[in-house]
Amino acid sequence: MRSHAVVADEAAARGAYVHTVSGPGLRDKLAVLDAIADAMDFPETFGRNLDALYDCLTDLSWLPAGEHVLIWVNSSTLGDNDPRGYLAIRSVLSDAQRALGPAGDRADGRQLTVELVDC
């Protein structure tokens, strides 16, 4: 398994913008939503729910064009404490990554890559 540093270095080497979510306090869905919002510099109007997470992740218009890599360190912490919340967030991240992929329907010069790294 690749470490956070390796994933971040690989992303930076290809010119991507790196956004990291980590910390021991990410034990519930709201804490993770807030951490993602902070890491990705979401607008203050972010609604702190799964629909708003998807909407923001598939927009990213406030960020520069290019690839944006969201690295979630120790995502299993949420999985251990809130399995349903974990699966719901993982589903949204996967859907957003697909939407902003090369063949996605929301591609506008911004691409989203999500990496889960358990250290």
Rosetta blueprint (number, residue, H / E / L):
1 M L
2 R L
3 S L
4 H H
5 A H
6 V H
7 V H
8 A H
9 D H
10 E H
11 A H
12 A H
13 A H
14 R L
15 G L
16 A L
17 Y E
18 V E
19 H E
20 T E
21 V E
22 S L
23 G L
24 P L
25 G L
26 L L
27 R L
28 D L
29 K H
30 L H
31 A H
32 V H
33 L H
34 D H
35 A H
36 I H
37 A H
38 D H
39 A H
40 M L
41 D L
42 F L
43 P L
44 E L
45 T L
46 F L
47 G L
48 R L
49 N L
50 L H
51 D H
52 A H
53 L H
54 Y H
55 D H
56 C H
57 L H
58 T L
59 D L
60 L L
61 S L
62 W L
63 L L
64 P L
65 A L
66 G E
67 E E
68 H E
69 V E
70 L E
71 I E
72 W E
73 V E
74 N L
75 S L
76 S H
77 T H
78 L H
79 G H
80 D H
81 N H
82 D L
83 P H
84 R H
85 G H
86 Y H
87 L H
88 A H
89 I H
90 R H
91 S H
92 V H
93 L H
94 S H
95 D H
96 A H
97 Q H
98 R H
99 A H
100 L L
101 G L
102 P L
103 A L
104 G L
105 D L
106 R L
107 A L
108 D L
109 G L
110 R E
111 Q E
112 L E
113 T E
114 V E
115 E E
116 L E
117 V E
118 D L
119 C L
